[in-house]
Amino acid sequence: MGAGLPEGYAAILADSDLGIARGELLVTSGDLSTLIGRPATTMREAVQAAVLSPAG
């Protein structure tokens, strides 16, 4: 809220952050790979691709 967010939205963001810290959003089922038919891209790979790709 100190950054100007509405109270309800700030609470949602704070709760999401706590859930991430507790590992509640970690998914290891492999469902995404099954759905897309290939290995899922890791966060590291996605960031590297975004940083290294030429702006277009």
PDBQT receptor file of N, H, CA, C and O in Angstrom, charges set to zero:
ATOM      1  N   MET A   1       0.829  -1.178   0.000  1.00  0.00    +0.000 N 
ATOM      2  CA  MET A   1       0.000   0.000   0.000  1.00  0.00    +0.000 C 
ATOM      3  C   MET A   1       0.876   1.246   0.000  1.00  0.00    +0.000 C 
ATOM      4  O   MET A   1       0.475   2.303  -0.487  1.00  0.00    +0.000 OA
ATOM      5  N   GLY A   2       2.077   1.107   0.553  1.00  0.00    +0.000 N 
ATOM      6  H   GLY A   2       2.402   0.248   0.948  1.00  0.00    +0.000 HD
ATOM      7  CA  GLY A   2       2.986   2.234   0.576  1.00  0.00    +0.000 C 
ATOM      8  C   GLY A   2       3.412   2.664  -0.820  1.00  0.00    +0.000 C 
ATOM      9  O   GLY A   2       3.867   3.791  -1.018  1.00  0.00    +0.000 OA
ATOM     10  N   ALA A   3       3.261   1.752  -1.800  1.00  0.00    +0.000 N 
ATOM     11  H   ALA A   3       2.891   0.837  -1.639  1.00  0.00    +0.000 HD
ATOM     12  CA  ALA A   3       3.613   2.078  -3.185  1.00  0.00    +0.000 C 
ATOM     13  C   ALA A   3       2.403   2.594  -3.950  1.00  0.00    +0.000 C 
ATOM     14  O   ALA A   3       2.480   2.832  -5.156  1.00  0.00    +0.000 OA
ATOM     15  N   GLY A   4       1.275   2.770  -3.242  1.00  0.00    +0.000 N 
ATOM     16  H   GLY A   4       1.212   2.577  -2.263  1.00  0.00    +0.000 HD
ATOM     17  CA  GLY A   4       0.088   3.317  -3.885  1.00  0.00    +0.000 C 
ATOM     18  C   GLY A   4      -0.905   2.283  -4.385  1.00  0.00    +0.000 C 
ATOM     19  O   GLY A   4      -1.840   2.627  -5.107  1.00  0.00    +0.000 OA
ATOM     20  N   LEU A   5      -0.721   1.026  -4.015  1.00  0.00    +0.000 N 
ATOM     21  H   LEU A   5       0.039   0.746  -3.428  1.00  0.00    +0.000 HD
ATOM     22  CA  LEU A   5      -1.655  -0.016  -4.431  1.00  0.00    +0.000 C 
ATOM     23  C   LEU A   5      -2.893  -0.001  -3.542  1.00  0.00    +0.000 C 
ATOM     24  O   LEU A   5      -2.804   0.323  -2.358  1.00  0.00    +0.000 OA
ATOM     25  N   PRO A   6      -4.040  -0.347  -4.104  1.00  0.00    +0.000 N 
ATOM     26  CA  PRO A   6      -5.232  -0.491  -3.265  1.00  0.00    +0.000 C 
ATOM     27  C   PRO A   6      -5.012  -1.606  -2.235  1.00  0.00    +0.000 C 
ATOM     28  O   PRO A   6      -4.294  -2.570  -2.501  1.00  0.00    +0.000 OA
ATOM     29  N   GLU A   7      -5.620  -1.471  -1.086  1.00  0.00    +0.000 N 
ATOM     30  H   GLU A   7      -6.204  -0.688  -0.870  1.00  0.00    +0.000 HD
ATOM     31  CA  GLU A   7      -5.416  -2.426   0.009  1.00  0.00    +0.000 C 
ATOM     32  C   GLU A   7      -5.693  -3.869  -0.397  1.00  0.00    +0.000 C 
ATOM     33  O   GLU A   7      -4.910  -4.758  -0.064  1.00  0.00    +0.000 OA
ATOM     34  N   GLY A   8      -6.777  -4.120  -1.100  1.00  0.00    +0.000 N 
ATOM     35  H   GLY A   8      -7.414  -3.398  -1.371  1.00  0.00    +0.000 HD
ATOM     36  CA  GLY A   8      -7.118  -5.486  -1.507  1.00  0.00    +0.000 C 
ATOM     37  C   GLY A   8      -6.093  -6.093  -2.438  1.00  0.00    +0.000 C 
ATOM     38  O   GLY A   8      -5.736  -7.262  -2.297  1.00  0.00    +0.000 OA
ATOM     39  N   TYR A   9      -5.618  -5.308  -3.390  1.00  0.00    +0.000 N 
ATOM     40  H   TYR A   9      -5.909  -4.358  -3.505  1.00  0.00    +0.000 HD
ATOM     41  CA  TYR A   9      -4.618  -5.797  -4.337  1.00  0.00    +0.000 C 
ATOM     42  C   TYR A   9      -3.284  -6.039  -3.630  1.00  0.00    +0.000 C 
ATOM     43  O   TYR A   9      -2.607  -7.027  -3.914  1.00  0.00    +0.000 OA
ATOM     44  N   ALA A  10      -2.904  -5.160  -2.726  1.00  0.00    +0.000 N 
ATOM     45  H   ALA A  10      -3.454  -4.357  -2.495  1.00  0.00    +0.000 HD
ATOM     46  CA  ALA A  10      -1.671  -5.344  -1.955  1.00  0.00    +0.000 C 
ATOM     47  C   ALA A  10      -1.739  -6.630  -1.142  1.00  0.00    +0.000 C 
ATOM     48  O   ALA A  10      -0.745  -7.347  -1.029  1.00  0.00    +0.000 OA
ATOM     49  N   ALA A  11      -2.899  -6.922  -0.578  1.00  0.00    +0.000 N 
ATOM     50  H   ALA A  11      -3.707  -6.339  -0.669  1.00  0.00    +0.000 HD
ATOM     51  CA  ALA A  11      -3.068  -8.154   0.209  1.00  0.00    +0.000 C 
ATOM     52  C   ALA A  11      -2.919  -9.388  -0.670  1.00  0.00    +0.000 C 
ATOM     53  O   ALA A  11      -2.309 -10.373  -0.254  1.00  0.00    +0.000 OA
ATOM     54  N   ILE A  12      -3.468  -9.344  -1.878  1.00  0.00    +0.000 N 
ATOM     55  H   ILE A  12      -3.963  -8.543  -2.215  1.00  0.00    +0.000 HD
ATOM     56  CA  ILE A  12      -3.332 -10.477  -2.804  1.00  0.00    +0.000 C 
ATOM     57  C   ILE A  12      -1.868 -10.700  -3.158  1.00  0.00    +0.000 C 
ATOM     58  O   ILE A  12      -1.392 -11.835  -3.141  1.00  0.00    +0.000 OA
ATOM     59  N   LEU A  13      -1.156  -9.633  -3.477  1.00  0.00    +0.000 N 
ATOM     60  H   LEU A  13      -1.543  -8.711  -3.491  1.00  0.00    +0.000 HD
ATOM     61  CA  LEU A  13       0.258  -9.758  -3.814  1.00  0.00    +0.000 C 
ATOM     62  C   LEU A  13       1.067 -10.297  -2.646  1.00  0.00    +0.000 C 
ATOM     63  O   LEU A  13       1.937 -11.148  -2.836  1.00  0.00    +0.000 OA
ATOM     64  N   ALA A  14       0.793  -9.813  -1.441  1.00  0.00    +0.000 N 
ATOM     65  H   ALA A  14       0.087  -9.122  -1.286  1.00  0.00    +0.000 HD
ATOM     66  CA  ALA A  14       1.507 -10.284  -0.254  1.00  0.00    +0.000 C 
ATOM     67  C   ALA A  14       1.234 -11.762  -0.007  1.00  0.00    +0.000 C 
ATOM     68  O   ALA A  14       2.148 -12.512   0.335  1.00  0.00    +0.000 OA
ATOM     69  N   ASP A  15      -0.012 -12.185  -0.177  1.00  0.00    +0.000 N 
ATOM     70  H   ASP A  15      -0.754 -11.576  -0.454  1.00  0.00    +0.000 HD
ATOM     71  CA  ASP A  15      -0.365 -13.589   0.016  1.00  0.00    +0.000 C 
ATOM     72  C   ASP A  15       0.306 -14.473  -1.032  1.00  0.00    +0.000 C 
ATOM     73  O   ASP A  15       0.767 -15.571  -0.720  1.00  0.00    +0.000 OA
ATOM     74  N   SER A  16       0.358 -14.001  -2.259  1.00  0.00    +0.000 N 
ATOM     75  H   SER A  16      -0.016 -13.110  -2.513  1.00  0.00    +0.000 HD
ATOM     76  CA  SER A  16       1.038 -14.757  -3.313  1.00  0.00    +0.000 C 
ATOM     77  C   SER A  16       2.519 -14.919  -2.996  1.00  0.00    +0.000 C 
ATOM     78  O   SER A  16       3.087 -15.997  -3.174  1.00  0.00    +0.000 OA
ATOM     79  N   ASP A  17       3.134 -13.849  -2.529  1.00  0.00    +0.000 N 
ATOM     80  H   ASP A  17       2.673 -12.973  -2.385  1.00  0.00    +0.000 HD
ATOM     81  CA  ASP A  17       4.545 -13.898  -2.179  1.00  0.00    +0.000 C 
ATOM     82  C   ASP A  17       4.799 -14.898  -1.055  1.00  0.00    +0.000 C 
ATOM     83  O   ASP A  17       5.780 -15.640  -1.096  1.00  0.00    +0.000 OA
ATOM     84  N   LEU A  18       3.930 -14.922  -0.060  1.00  0.00    +0.000 N 
ATOM     85  H   LEU A  18       3.133 -14.319  -0.027  1.00  0.00    +0.000 HD
ATOM     86  CA  LEU A  18       4.070 -15.896   1.028  1.00  0.00    +0.000 C 
ATOM     87  C   LEU A  18       3.915 -17.316   0.510  1.00  0.00    +0.000 C 
ATOM     88  O   LEU A  18       4.652 -18.214   0.918  1.00  0.00    +0.000 OA
ATOM     89  N   GLY A  19       2.956 -17.524  -0.390  1.00  0.00    +0.000 N 
ATOM     90  H   GLY A  19       2.357 -16.795  -0.722  1.00  0.00    +0.000 HD
ATOM     91  CA  GLY A  19       2.763 -18.847  -0.974  1.00  0.00    +0.000 C 
ATOM     92  C   GLY A  19       3.980 -19.317  -1.744  1.00  0.00    +0.000 C 
ATOM     93  O   GLY A  19       4.366 -20.482  -1.653  1.00  0.00    +0.000 OA
ATOM     94  N   ILE A  20       4.587 -18.413  -2.505  1.00  0.00    +0.000 N 
ATOM     95  H   ILE A  20       4.273 -17.466  -2.579  1.00  0.00    +0.000 HD
ATOM     96  CA  ILE A  20       5.809 -18.753  -3.238  1.00  0.00    +0.000 C 
ATOM     97  C   ILE A  20       6.919 -19.125  -2.257  1.00  0.00    +0.000 C 
ATOM     98  O   ILE A  20       7.622 -20.115  -2.463  1.00  0.00    +0.000 OA
ATOM     99  N   ALA A  21       7.078 -18.352  -1.210  1.00  0.00    +0.000 N 
ATOM    100  H   ALA A  21       6.507 -17.548  -1.042  1.00  0.00    +0.000 HD
ATOM    101  CA  ALA A  21       8.114 -18.622  -0.214  1.00  0.00    +0.000 C 
ATOM    102  C   ALA A  21       7.918 -19.981   0.457  1.00  0.00    +0.000 C 
ATOM    103  O   ALA A  21       8.890 -20.639   0.824  1.00  0.00    +0.000 OA
ATOM    104  N   ARG A  22       6.666 -20.398   0.615  1.00  0.00    +0.000 N 
ATOM    105  H   ARG A  22       5.876 -19.862   0.316  1.00  0.00    +0.000 HD
ATOM    106  CA  ARG A  22       6.367 -21.693   1.234  1.00  0.00    +0.000 C 
ATOM    107  C   ARG A  22       6.416 -22.835   0.226  1.00  0.00    +0.000 C 
ATOM    108  O   ARG A  22       6.253 -23.996   0.601  1.00  0.00    +0.000 OA
ATOM    109  N   GLY A  23       6.639 -22.518  -1.056  1.00  0.00    +0.000 N 
ATOM    110  H   GLY A  23       6.771 -21.574  -1.360  1.00  0.00    +0.000 HD
ATOM    111  CA  GLY A  23       6.702 -23.555  -2.080  1.00  0.00    +0.000 C 
ATOM    112  C   GLY A  23       5.348 -24.014  -2.576  1.00  0.00    +0.000 C 
ATOM    113  O   GLY A  23       5.256 -25.043  -3.246  1.00  0.00    +0.000 OA
ATOM    114  N   GLU A  24       4.296 -23.276  -2.264  1.00  0.00    +0.000 N 
ATOM    115  H   GLU A  24       4.371 -22.441  -1.720  1.00  0.00    +0.000 HD
ATOM    116  CA  GLU A  24       2.943 -23.697  -2.622  1.00  0.00    +0.000 C 
ATOM    117  C   GLU A  24       2.663 -23.615  -4.117  1.00  0.00    +0.000 C 
ATOM    118  O   GLU A  24       1.727 -24.252  -4.600  1.00  0.00    +0.000 OA
ATOM    119  N   LEU A  25       3.445 -22.851  -4.851  1.00  0.00    +0.000 N 
ATOM    120  H   LEU A  25       4.205 -22.333  -4.458  1.00  0.00    +0.000 HD
ATOM    121  CA  LEU A  25       3.216 -22.730  -6.284  1.00  0.00    +0.000 C 
ATOM    122  C   LEU A  25       4.155 -23.620  -7.099  1.00  0.00    +0.000 C 
ATOM    123  O   LEU A  25       4.131 -23.578  -8.329  1.00  0.00    +0.000 OA
ATOM    124  N   LEU A  26       4.976 -24.419  -6.432  1.00  0.00    +0.000 N 
ATOM    125  H   LEU A  26       4.996 -24.453  -5.432  1.00  0.00    +0.000 HD
ATOM    126  CA  LEU A  26       5.891 -25.325  -7.104  1.00  0.00    +0.000 C 
ATOM    127  C   LEU A  26       5.106 -26.494  -7.691  1.00  0.00    +0.000 C 
ATOM    128  O   LEU A  26       4.369 -27.181  -6.983  1.00  0.00    +0.000 OA
ATOM    129  N   VAL A  27       5.273 -26.706  -8.978  1.00  0.00    +0.000 N 
ATOM    130  H   VAL A  27       5.872 -26.147  -9.553  1.00  0.00    +0.000 HD
ATOM    131  CA  VAL A  27       4.580 -27.801  -9.658  1.00  0.00    +0.000 C 
ATOM    132  C   VAL A  27       5.621 -28.735 -10.242  1.00  0.00    +0.000 C 
ATOM    133  O   VAL A  27       6.477 -28.309 -11.018  1.00  0.00    +0.000 OA
ATOM    134  N   THR A  28       5.554 -30.010  -9.875  1.00  0.00    +0.000 N 
ATOM    135  H   THR A  28       4.860 -30.356  -9.245  1.00  0.00    +0.000 HD
ATOM    136  CA  THR A  28       6.511 -30.995 -10.373  1.00  0.00    +0.000 C 
ATOM    137  C   THR A  28       5.827 -32.163 -11.067  1.00  0.00    +0.000 C 
ATOM    138  O   THR A  28       6.433 -33.217 -11.256  1.00  0.00    +0.000 OA
ATOM    139  N   SER A  29       4.563 -31.978 -11.448  1.00  0.00    +0.000 N 
ATOM    140  H   SER A  29       4.070 -31.121 -11.295  1.00  0.00    +0.000 HD
ATOM    141  CA  SER A  29       3.785 -33.078 -12.012  1.00  0.00    +0.000 C 
ATOM    142  C   SER A  29       4.162 -33.436 -13.441  1.00  0.00    +0.000 C 
ATOM    143  O   SER A  29       3.917 -34.561 -13.875  1.00  0.00    +0.000 OA
ATOM    144  N   GLY A  30       4.754 -32.503 -14.183  1.00  0.00    +0.000 N 
ATOM    145  H   GLY A  30       4.953 -31.588 -13.830  1.00  0.00    +0.000 HD
ATOM    146  CA  GLY A  30       5.045 -32.757 -15.587  1.00  0.00    +0.000 C 
ATOM    147  C   GLY A  30       3.860 -32.494 -16.493  1.00  0.00    +0.000 C 
ATOM    148  O   GLY A  30       3.941 -32.744 -17.696  1.00  0.00    +0.000 OA
ATOM    149  N   ASP A  31       2.756 -31.994 -15.943  1.00  0.00    +0.000 N 
ATOM    150  H   ASP A  31       2.691 -31.792 -14.966  1.00  0.00    +0.000 HD
ATOM    151  CA  ASP A  31       1.553 -31.757 -16.746  1.00  0.00    +0.000 C 
ATOM    152  C   ASP A  31       1.782 -30.763 -17.881  1.00  0.00    +0.000 C 
ATOM    153  O   ASP A  31       1.260 -30.955 -18.979  1.00  0.00    +0.000 OA
ATOM    154  N   LEU A  32       2.549 -29.713 -17.635  1.00  0.00    +0.000 N 
ATOM    155  H   LEU A  32       2.973 -29.557 -16.743  1.00  0.00    +0.000 HD
ATOM    156  CA  LEU A  32       2.777 -28.719 -18.684  1.00  0.00    +0.000 C 
ATOM    157  C   LEU A  32       3.506 -29.345 -19.871  1.00  0.00    +0.000 C 
ATOM    158  O   LEU A  32       3.124 -29.120 -21.019  1.00  0.00    +0.000 OA
ATOM    159  N   SER A  33       4.543 -30.119 -19.605  1.00  0.00    +0.000 N 
ATOM    160  H   SER A  33       4.853 -30.302 -18.672  1.00  0.00    +0.000 HD
ATOM    161  CA  SER A  33       5.268 -30.789 -20.692  1.00  0.00    +0.000 C 
ATOM    162  C   SER A  33       4.356 -31.710 -21.483  1.00  0.00    +0.000 C 
ATOM    163  O   SER A  33       4.448 -31.786 -22.708  1.00  0.00    +0.000 OA
ATOM    164  N   THR A  34       3.484 -32.403 -20.786  1.00  0.00    +0.000 N 
ATOM    165  H   THR A  34       3.409 -32.342 -19.790  1.00  0.00    +0.000 HD
ATOM    166  CA  THR A  34       2.529 -33.288 -21.453  1.00  0.00    +0.000 C 
ATOM    167  C   THR A  34       1.590 -32.485 -22.337  1.00  0.00    +0.000 C 
ATOM    168  O   THR A  34       1.314 -32.879 -23.469  1.00  0.00    +0.000 OA
ATOM    169  N   LEU A  35       1.102 -31.374 -21.836  1.00  0.00    +0.000 N 
ATOM    170  H   LEU A  35       1.326 -31.053 -20.915  1.00  0.00    +0.000 HD
ATOM    171  CA  LEU A  35       0.160 -30.551 -22.599  1.00  0.00    +0.000 C 
ATOM    172  C   LEU A  35       0.792 -29.928 -23.837  1.00  0.00    +0.000 C 
ATOM    173  O   LEU A  35       0.162 -29.878 -24.893  1.00  0.00    +0.000 OA
ATOM    174  N   ILE A  36       2.035 -29.452 -23.719  1.00  0.00    +0.000 N 
ATOM    175  H   ILE A  36       2.547 -29.493 -22.861  1.00  0.00    +0.000 HD
ATOM    176  CA  ILE A  36       2.653 -28.765 -24.846  1.00  0.00    +0.000 C 
ATOM    177  C   ILE A  36       3.480 -29.682 -25.741  1.00  0.00    +0.000 C 
ATOM    178  O   ILE A  36       3.941 -29.264 -26.802  1.00  0.00    +0.000 OA
ATOM    179  N   GLY A  37       3.668 -30.928 -25.317  1.00  0.00    +0.000 N 
ATOM    180  H   GLY A  37       3.294 -31.268 -24.454  1.00  0.00    +0.000 HD
ATOM    181  CA  GLY A  37       4.348 -31.908 -26.157  1.00  0.00    +0.000 C 
ATOM    182  C   GLY A  37       5.849 -31.740 -26.250  1.00  0.00    +0.000 C 
ATOM    183  O   GLY A  37       6.462 -32.244 -27.191  1.00  0.00    +0.000 OA
ATOM    184  N   ARG A  38       6.451 -31.056 -25.316  1.00  0.00    +0.000 N 
ATOM    185  H   ARG A  38       5.953 -30.646 -24.552  1.00  0.00    +0.000 HD
ATOM    186  CA  ARG A  38       7.906 -30.874 -25.275  1.00  0.00    +0.000 C 
ATOM    187  C   ARG A  38       8.290 -30.512 -23.844  1.00  0.00    +0.000 C 
ATOM    188  O   ARG A  38       7.428 -30.175 -23.032  1.00  0.00    +0.000 OA
ATOM    189  N   PRO A  39       9.578 -30.583 -23.537  1.00  0.00    +0.000 N 
ATOM    190  CA  PRO A  39       9.986 -30.164 -22.186  1.00  0.00    +0.000 C 
ATOM    191  C   PRO A  39       9.651 -28.686 -21.955  1.00  0.00    +0.000 C 
ATOM    192  O   PRO A  39       9.780 -27.863 -22.861  1.00  0.00    +0.000 OA
ATOM    193  N   ALA A  40       9.230 -28.372 -20.764  1.00  0.00    +0.000 N 
ATOM    194  H   ALA A  40       9.125 -29.041 -20.029  1.00  0.00    +0.000 HD
ATOM    195  CA  ALA A  40       8.921 -26.982 -20.413  1.00  0.00    +0.000 C 
ATOM    196  C   ALA A  40      10.216 -26.177 -20.343  1.00  0.00    +0.000 C 
ATOM    197  O   ALA A  40      11.265 -26.704 -19.973  1.00  0.00    +0.000 OA
ATOM    198  N   THR A  41      10.135 -24.917 -20.694  1.00  0.00    +0.000 N 
ATOM    199  H   THR A  41       9.283 -24.489 -20.995  1.00  0.00    +0.000 HD
ATOM    200  CA  THR A  41      11.270 -24.006 -20.604  1.00  0.00    +0.000 C 
ATOM    201  C   THR A  41      11.450 -23.605 -19.147  1.00  0.00    +0.000 C 
ATOM    202  O   THR A  41      10.486 -23.250 -18.468  1.00  0.00    +0.000 OA
ATOM    203  N   THR A  42      12.687 -23.663 -18.675  1.00  0.00    +0.000 N 
ATOM    204  H   THR A  42      13.469 -23.951 -19.227  1.00  0.00    +0.000 HD
ATOM    205  CA  THR A  42      12.952 -23.250 -17.298  1.00  0.00    +0.000 C 
ATOM    206  C   THR A  42      12.950 -21.733 -17.216  1.00  0.00    +0.000 C 
ATOM    207  O   THR A  42      13.074 -21.051 -18.233  1.00  0.00    +0.000 OA
ATOM    208  N   MET A  43      12.811 -21.209 -16.015  1.00  0.00    +0.000 N 
ATOM    209  H   MET A  43      12.710 -21.762 -15.189  1.00  0.00    +0.000 HD
ATOM    210  CA  MET A  43      12.858 -19.769 -15.817  1.00  0.00    +0.000 C 
ATOM    211  C   MET A  43      14.201 -19.227 -16.290  1.00  0.00    +0.000 C 
ATOM    212  O   MET A  43      14.259 -18.177 -16.928  1.00  0.00    +0.000 OA
ATOM    213  N   ARG A  44      15.274 -19.938 -15.979  1.00  0.00    +0.000 N 
ATOM    214  H   ARG A  44      15.227 -20.791 -15.460  1.00  0.00    +0.000 HD
ATOM    215  CA  ARG A  44      16.613 -19.513 -16.405  1.00  0.00    +0.000 C 
ATOM    216  C   ARG A  44      16.685 -19.411 -17.933  1.00  0.00    +0.000 C 
ATOM    217  O   ARG A  44      17.201 -18.429 -18.466  1.00  0.00    +0.000 OA
ATOM    218  N   GLU A  45      16.175 -20.414 -18.625  1.00  0.00    +0.000 N 
ATOM    219  H   GLU A  45      15.755 -21.212 -18.192  1.00  0.00    +0.000 HD
ATOM    220  CA  GLU A  45      16.191 -20.398 -20.092  1.00  0.00    +0.000 C 
ATOM    221  C   GLU A  45      15.359 -19.252 -20.650  1.00  0.00    +0.000 C 
ATOM    222  O   GLU A  45      15.765 -18.603 -21.614  1.00  0.00    +0.000 OA
ATOM    223  N   ALA A  46      14.213 -19.002 -20.061  1.00  0.00    +0.000 N 
ATOM    224  H   ALA A  46      13.883 -19.530 -19.278  1.00  0.00    +0.000 HD
ATOM    225  CA  ALA A  46      13.342 -17.934 -20.535  1.00  0.00    +0.000 C 
ATOM    226  C   ALA A  46      13.994 -16.564 -20.354  1.00  0.00    +0.000 C 
ATOM    227  O   ALA A  46      13.927 -15.714 -21.242  1.00  0.00    +0.000 OA
ATOM    228  N   VAL A  47      14.622 -16.358 -19.199  1.00  0.00    +0.000 N 
ATOM    229  H   VAL A  47      14.676 -17.048 -18.478  1.00  0.00    +0.000 HD
ATOM    230  CA  VAL A  47      15.281 -15.072 -18.941  1.00  0.00    +0.000 C 
ATOM    231  C   VAL A  47      16.480 -14.910 -19.868  1.00  0.00    +0.000 C 
ATOM    232  O   VAL A  47      16.688 -13.831 -20.424  1.00  0.00    +0.000 OA
ATOM    233  N   GLN A  48      17.263 -15.957 -20.040  1.00  0.00    +0.000 N 
ATOM    234  H   GLN A  48      17.094 -16.833 -19.589  1.00  0.00    +0.000 HD
ATOM    235  CA  GLN A  48      18.414 -15.873 -20.946  1.00  0.00    +0.000 C 
ATOM    236  C   GLN A  48      17.971 -15.536 -22.367  1.00  0.00    +0.000 C 
ATOM    237  O   GLN A  48      18.585 -14.700 -23.030  1.00  0.00    +0.000 OA
ATOM    238  N   ALA A  49      16.913 -16.183 -22.830  1.00  0.00    +0.000 N 
ATOM    239  H   ALA A  49      16.414 -16.862 -22.291  1.00  0.00    +0.000 HD
ATOM    240  CA  ALA A  49      16.414 -15.907 -24.169  1.00  0.00    +0.000 C 
ATOM    241  C   ALA A  49      15.930 -14.465 -24.301  1.00  0.00    +0.000 C 
ATOM    242  O   ALA A  49      16.146 -13.829 -25.333  1.00  0.00    +0.000 OA
ATOM    243  N   ALA A  50      15.288 -13.957 -23.278  1.00  0.00    +0.000 N 
ATOM    244  H   ALA A  50      15.112 -14.474 -22.440  1.00  0.00    +0.000 HD
ATOM    245  CA  ALA A  50      14.785 -12.587 -23.313  1.00  0.00    +0.000 C 
ATOM    246  C   ALA A  50      15.931 -11.574 -23.284  1.00  0.00    +0.000 C 
ATOM    247  O   ALA A  50      15.876 -10.545 -23.957  1.00  0.00    +0.000 OA
ATOM    248  N   VAL A  51      16.959 -11.870 -22.509  1.00  0.00    +0.000 N 
ATOM    249  H   VAL A  51      17.004 -12.706 -21.962  1.00  0.00    +0.000 HD
ATOM    250  CA  VAL A  51      18.080 -10.943 -22.386  1.00  0.00    +0.000 C 
ATOM    251  C   VAL A  51      18.977 -10.983 -23.612  1.00  0.00    +0.000 C 
ATOM    252  O   VAL A  51      19.493  -9.954 -24.048  1.00  0.00    +0.000 OA
ATOM    253  N   LEU A  52      19.158 -12.167 -24.162  1.00  0.00    +0.000 N 
ATOM    254  H   LEU A  52      18.739 -13.003 -23.808  1.00  0.00    +0.000 HD
ATOM    255  CA  LEU A  52      20.091 -12.328 -25.273  1.00  0.00    +0.000 C 
ATOM    256  C   LEU A  52      19.473 -12.104 -26.644  1.00  0.00    +0.000 C 
ATOM    257  O   LEU A  52      20.198 -11.931 -27.624  1.00  0.00    +0.000 OA
ATOM    258  N   SER A  53      18.139 -12.103 -26.732  1.00  0.00    +0.000 N 
ATOM    259  H   SER A  53      17.551 -12.244 -25.936  1.00  0.00    +0.000 HD
ATOM    260  CA  SER A  53      17.525 -11.930 -28.044  1.00  0.00    +0.000 C 
ATOM    261  C   SER A  53      17.553 -10.462 -28.440  1.00  0.00    +0.000 C 
ATOM    262  O   SER A  53      17.366  -9.582 -27.600  1.00  0.00    +0.000 OA
ATOM    263  N   PRO A  54      17.790 -10.198 -29.733  1.00  0.00    +0.000 N 
ATOM    264  CA  PRO A  54      17.804  -8.802 -30.166  1.00  0.00    +0.000 C 
ATOM    265  C   PRO A  54      16.403  -8.187 -30.056  1.00  0.00    +0.000 C 
ATOM    266  O   PRO A  54      15.398  -8.848 -30.316  1.00  0.00    +0.000 OA
ATOM    267  N   ALA A  55      16.363  -6.938 -29.674  1.00  0.00    +0.000 N 
ATOM    268  H   ALA A  55      17.179  -6.401 -29.462  1.00  0.00    +0.000 HD
ATOM    269  CA  ALA A  55      15.073  -6.239 -29.553  1.00  0.00    +0.000 C 
ATOM    270  C   ALA A  55      14.449  -6.141 -30.932  1.00  0.00    +0.000 C 
ATOM    271  O   ALA A  55      15.122  -5.815 -31.909  1.00  0.00    +0.000 OA
ATOM    272  N   GLY A  56      13.183  -6.421 -31.001  1.00  0.00    +0.000 N 
ATOM    273  H   GLY A  56      12.636  -6.687 -30.207  1.00  0.00    +0.000 HD
ATOM    274  CA  GLY A  56      12.576  -6.406 -32.320  1.00  0.00    +0.000 C 
ATOM    275  C   GLY A  56      11.266  -5.828 -32.267  1.00  0.00    +0.000 C 
ATOM    276  O   GLY A  56      10.592  -5.729 -33.293  1.00  0.00    +0.000 OA
TER     277      GLY A  56
